[in-house]
Amino acid sequence: MKIDSRLSETSRGILFLIISVGCFALVDGFSKVVIGPYSFGQVMLARYALAFPALLLAIGPARWNRVFQTRMAGLQIARGLTPAIIGGLMVVAVHNLPLADATVILFAGPFFVVALSGWMLGERVNASSWFGVGVGFLAVLIVARPGFEAFSVYAVLPALGALFYALLQLFTRKLGTAGEDPTTTLAWTLLIGTVVAIPLAALDWRPPDLHAWLAFFGIGASFGIAQYYLAKAFVLAPANILTPFTYFQILAAVIFGIAVFGDVPDFWTMVGTVLILAAGAYVFGRNAVKRT
């Protein structure tokens, strides 16, 4: 996909991030379609193994021998493991929760980014950002409703995924600012995920039919695009600017959930969603004012 070069680097980073999180919503939606009839390991393998050939075709044979060249192998491995952990948590979560609910809870992740960015990236976190973090966590509690009859233990899974989601973004930013090629970052992610998923899939392999193969290819293609543009986005723009735009995934998940699964969010899910969107807009707005 060619993006107009006249856009500023920050604007292109934001656009790349919106493409990325929209594709992540598709990954979760396709996963919800096939998990159950097919095993957890097969869904995980589709995310990685089916995306890898597309990457090799996209970069061309001339770059194949350099695709894994990195000066930061340790950080690439750590970054590569985080999507596998997030993916595993979310595959189980979306099988047992409405897609919108699981996605909203996962979006405690951007608030973890704010909370951890000072420690990991040396970015200053001000009082208004901490206020936004608090409101964001309140919103997640409203959606999950721990201690209430509507609470599901599976709501804990996307909450854990949120922590790893934050680490994923922070690792991506560190690699990008260090000059690592986004293609190299994606290649390491797909390799590590494939290695993790192969034994899981082999333990419970169920022969897929045509519809399942189409869904699996949808998972792989969407995941590859999402990871590539995520890495590109964090090369171009700072984490604290990009973070609020990750909320586009909530809207995409709500639309996908209603259109495909008939999962209409309940009142409290909508309240939590509005709070998360408001908290993100507040943090972004305050930071924008301070920069001007």
C-alpha positions in Angstrom: 0.0 0.0 0.0 1.5 3.4 -1.1 0.9 6.3 1.2 1.1 9.9 0.0 4.7 11.0 0.7 3.4 14.6 1.3 2.0 13.5 4.6 4.2 14.3 7.6 5.9 11.4 9.3 3.6 11.6 12.3 0.5 11.6 10.1 1.8 8.6 8.2 2.5 6.8 11.5 -1.0 7.5 12.6 -2.5 6.2 9.3 -0.3 3.1 9.5 -1.4 2.4 13.1 -5.1 2.7 12.1 -4.5 0.2 9.3 -2.8 -2.1 11.8 -5.4 -2.1 14.5 -8.2 -2.6 11.9 -6.4 -5.7 10.7 -5.9 -6.9 14.3 -9.7 -6.7 14.7 -10.1 -8.9 11.6 -7.6 -11.4 13.1 -9.7 -11.7 16.3 -12.9 -12.0 14.2 -11.6 -14.7 11.9 -10.2 -16.5 15.0 -13.7 -16.5 16.6 -15.1 -18.1 13.5 -12.8 -21.1 13.5 -11.9 -21.7 17.2 -14.0 -24.5 18.6 -14.3 -26.7 15.4 -10.5 -26.3 15.1 -7.8 -26.3 17.8 -6.2 -23.4 19.5 -2.8 -24.5 18.0 -4.2 -24.4 14.5 -5.5 -20.9 14.9 -2.1 -19.8 16.3 -0.2 -21.5 13.5 -2.4 -19.7 10.9 -1.4 -16.3 12.4 2.2 -16.9 11.8 3.0 -19.6 9.2 0.5 -18.4 6.7 1.7 -14.8 7.0 5.4 -15.7 6.4 5.2 -16.7 2.7 3.3 -13.4 2.0 6.2 -11.5 3.7 8.8 -13.3 1.5 6.9 -12.6 -1.7 6.4 -8.9 -0.7 10.1 -8.2 -0.1 11.4 -10.2 -3.1 14.2 -12.9 -3.3 17.0 -10.3 -3.3 16.3 -9.6 0.4 15.7 -13.1 1.6 19.2 -13.6 2.8 19.1 -10.4 4.9 15.6 -10.6 6.3 16.8 -11.8 9.7 19.9 -9.5 10.0 19.6 -7.6 13.3 21.8 -5.9 15.9 19.3 -6.5 18.6 18.4 -10.2 18.6 17.5 -10.3 22.2 14.9 -7.5 21.9 13.6 -9.0 18.6 13.0 -12.4 20.4 11.3 -10.6 23.3 9.2 -8.6 20.9 8.4 -11.7 18.9 7.1 -13.6 21.9 4.7 -10.9 23.0 2.2 -11.3 20.0 2.2 -15.1 20.5 1.2 -14.6 24.1 -1.4 -11.9 23.3 -2.7 -14.1 20.5 -3.1 -17.1 22.7 -4.9 -15.2 25.4 -7.2 -13.5 22.8 -8.1 -16.7 20.9 -9.4 -18.3 24.1 -11.0 -15.0 25.2 -13.0 -14.3 22.0 -14.2 -17.9 22.0 -15.8 -17.4 25.4 -16.7 -13.6 25.3 -18.4 -11.3 22.9 -15.8 -9.8 20.5 -16.4 -6.3 21.6 -16.1 -7.1 25.3 -12.7 -8.9 24.8 -11.4 -6.0 22.7 -12.5 -3.3 25.1 -10.8 -5.1 28.0 -7.6 -5.6 25.9 -7.6 -1.8 25.5 -6.2 -1.3 29.0 -3.1 -1.9 26.9 -2.6 1.8 25.8 -2.9 2.9 29.4 -0.1 0.4 30.3 1.9 2.1 27.5 1.5 5.5 29.2 2.4 4.0 32.6 5.5 2.2 31.3 6.8 4.7 28.7 8.6 6.8 31.3 10.5 3.7 32.6 11.2 2.0 29.3 11.5 4.9 26.8 12.4 7.8 29.1 9.3 9.7 28.0 7.9 12.1 30.6 4.4 11.1 32.0 2.5 14.0 33.4 -0.4 14.2 35.9 -3.1 14.4 33.2 -1.7 11.2 31.6 -1.9 9.4 35.0 -5.5 10.6 35.3 -6.3 9.2 31.9 -4.7 5.9 33.0 -7.0 5.7 36.0 -10.1 6.4 34.0 -9.1 3.8 31.5 -8.7 1.1 34.2 -12.1 2.1 35.7 -13.6 1.5 32.2 -12.1 -1.9 32.0 -13.5 -2.8 35.4 -16.9 -1.7 34.3 -16.8 -3.9 31.2 -15.3 -6.9 33.1 -17.5 -6.4 36.2 -15.4 -8.5 38.6 -17.5 -9.7 41.6 -20.8 -9.4 39.7 -23.0 -12.1 38.3 -22.1 -11.0 34.7 -18.4 -11.5 35.4 -16.6 -14.1 33.4 -13.2 -15.6 34.4 -12.3 -15.3 30.8 -12.3 -11.5 31.1 -9.0 -11.9 32.9 -7.3 -13.2 29.7 -7.6 -10.0 27.6 -6.6 -8.0 30.8 -3.4 -10.0 30.8 -3.2 -9.5 27.1 -3.3 -5.7 27.7 -0.1 -5.8 29.6 1.7 -7.7 26.9 0.1 -5.4 24.3 1.8 -2.5 26.0 5.1 -4.3 26.0 4.7 -5.1 22.3 4.2 -1.4 21.5 7.1 -0.3 23.7 9.5 -3.0 22.3 8.4 -1.9 18.8 9.2 1.7 19.5 12.7 0.8 20.9 13.5 -1.3 17.8 12.2 1.5 15.5 14.2 4.3 17.1 17.3 2.0 17.1 17.0 1.8 13.3 15.8 -1.8 13.0 14.0 -2.5 9.7 10.3 -3.1 10.2 10.5 -6.0 7.8 13.2 -7.6 10.0 11.0 -7.1 13.0 8.1 -8.7 11.3 10.2 -11.6 10.1 11.4 -12.4 13.6 7.9 -12.1 15.0 6.5 -14.6 12.4 9.5 -17.0 12.9 9.1 -17.1 16.7 5.4 -17.4 16.5 5.6 -20.3 14.0 8.1 -22.2 16.2 5.8 -21.8 19.2 2.6 -22.7 17.4 3.8 -25.8 15.5 3.9 -28.2 18.4 0.6 -26.8 19.7 -1.1 -27.5 16.4 0.5 -30.9 16.0 -0.9 -32.0 19.4 -4.5 -31.5 18.2 -4.6 -31.3 14.4 -8.1 -31.4 12.8 -8.3 -31.5 9.0 -9.7 -28.1 7.9 -12.4 -27.8 5.2 -12.5 -25.1 2.5 -14.2 -22.5 4.7 -11.7 -23.1 7.5 -8.8 -22.7 5.1 -10.2 -19.4 3.9 -10.6 -18.2 7.5 -7.0 -19.4 8.3 -5.6 -17.5 5.3 -7.7 -14.5 6.4 -6.0 -14.7 9.9 -2.5 -15.0 8.4 -2.9 -12.2 5.9 -4.6 -9.8 8.4 -2.0 -10.6 11.0 1.0 -10.0 8.7 -0.4 -6.7 7.5 -1.2 -5.6 11.1 2.3 -6.5 12.4 4.0 -4.8 9.4 2.2 -1.5 9.7 2.5 -1.5 13.5 6.2 -1.7 13.2 6.2 1.1 10.5 4.0 3.3 12.6 6.3 3.2 15.6 9.3 4.1 13.4 7.6 7.3 12.3 5.8 8.6 15.4 6.3 8.5 19.2 4.3 6.0 21.3 2.5 8.7 23.3 1.1 10.3 20.1 0.1 7.0 18.5 -1.5 5.4 21.6 -5.0 7.1 21.4 -5.5 6.0 17.8 -5.3 2.3 18.8 -8.9 2.8 20.0 -10.0 2.4 16.3 -9.8 -1.3 17.0 -12.7 -1.1 19.4 -15.0 0.4 16.7 -13.8 -2.2 14.2 -14.5 -5.0 16.7 -18.0 -3.7 17.5 -18.9 -3.5 13.8 -17.4 -7.0 13.1 -19.1 -8.5 16.2 -22.6 -7.1 15.2 -22.3 -7.9 11.5 -20.9 -11.4 11.8 -21.8 -12.8 15.2 -24.9 -10.7 16.2 -23.0 -9.7 19.4 -24.7 -6.4 20.3 -22.7 -4.7 23.2 -24.7 -4.4 26.4 -25.2 -1.1 28.3 -22.2 -1.5 30.6 -19.9 -2.5 27.7 -21.0 0.7 25.9 -20.4 2.8 29.1 -16.9 1.3 29.4 -16.2 1.9 25.7 -17.2 5.6 26.0 -15.0 6.0 29.1 -12.0 4.4 27.4 -12.5 6.6 24.3 -12.9 9.7 26.4 -9.8 8.9 28.5 -7.8 8.4 25.4 -9.0 11.6 23.8 -8.3 13.5 27.1 -4.7 12.2 27.4 -4.0 12.9 23.7 -5.6 16.4 23.9 -3.7 17.4 27.0 -0.4 16.2 25.5 -1.2 18.1 22.2 -1.8 21.3 24.1 1.4 21.0 26.0 3.4 20.5 22.8 2.0 23.8 21.2 
